[in-house]
Amino acid sequence: MSFGTTRHGAVLAAIGASLAVMILLAGCGGGGSGSMANGGVPGGVAPSSLPPAVAQAKDQNTAVDPAIVSADNTFGLSLLNTLIPANAQGNTAIAPISVAMTLQIVYNGAAGSTQQAMAGTLQLGGLTVQQLNSDNAALLAALIDPDPKVTVTVANSIWLNLSDNKVSDTFINADENYYGAEVGDLAGAPANVNAWVATQTNGLITQILPNGDYNTGQTAAVLANVVYFKGQWASAFDPQQTAAVPFTLTDGTQTSVQMMQQTTSYPYLQGPNFQALSMPYGQGRMSMLVVLPNAGVDLASFVATVTAEDINSWVSQMSSRVVAIALPRFTATYRTSLSGPLSTLGMGIAFDKNMADFSGICAKAYLADAEHKTVVEVDESGTVATGATTVTIGITAVQTPDVRLTVNRPFFYVIRDNLTGEMLFMGVLMNPG
């Protein structure tokens, strides 16, 4: 199931970002009931309503637990820093909420040392499984309709051997009740899984599950998650002001990029070795935090020292300044297997078929693979022919800037929900070209 805003904002584009996470569970040589929870829906047809736990959280206006936000953000930064070294000259981007949530769903079925290892990697602290699920339901409820000019969609699905299911009904029920998972049939994999991802990402990601035979009895389930974000800048860039400008890469060479430019008021912070700017979408609940280390500061080394608390502190210290901002227009695509990085972060036991304990899912289950792909697009757009939103361009041209922020070298960015503090996306842009 997917839920979030589906208003006319779908045709508004200042930035679009999508991430798909695929978790492949192998094993399940025995156990399980062989029946489908709530009747299962072959092909993954979405129910028409919110998941029961999310609907309840929304109706009761349940507050988002800071513990789940802290866990997701801390895990996300750790994962990002684990991925950057293997892609030193490339663009790396992840959605912490998506990777964390998918693994947290799997955590429902973990036991013993496997559960302990996953709890440590996911920074769960003392959260019980029940608290974890309830916290995620409240977070999902809070992300519904965040802004008239922002679309946020979260979608989950679980794909099973419907003719001979061995996965626990309890596990499937939890995935449906708290996370709105659609149930699909592995008989059509990988084509039907990839088609579902393509639909949920509006075509930005068309392939995530690798080619293979998922009907040999060696695959128990595939879990897929998509987070889709699309927002309109509160202050759009004038495309006529975009111009080719040199961008200096980490090796000192330069490449020509299309640099968007405008002068307007933004929350801004001058740090000891960086500049930071918060660029709001719509009415301001969501924003893109752009962090530019000073010239000569290595970006990877800089990001390696950043904590979730640092980012919260930077945002709280910002003050409104008139900023002459120059930001590259870019599209960044990133894909990786997560099994190695997650093992590095401490949960290698989950991928070990001889040691993994997912007895809450089915007997002899282990994580066979975890795939991840992100697409981030940034451009000047404010409105596309709907007439739903008007954006005034040019008023700020007469303003005299207090500061200038020219993003003409590699930088760190975060797409953040300022209400909950949840970081939906984060990445490093090494080369806009």
Summary of the structure (lengths in Angstrom):
residues: 433
radius of gyration: 21.7
end to end distance: 35.3
largest distance: 71.5
contacts: 1576
relative contact order: 0.24
helix: 31%
strand: 31%
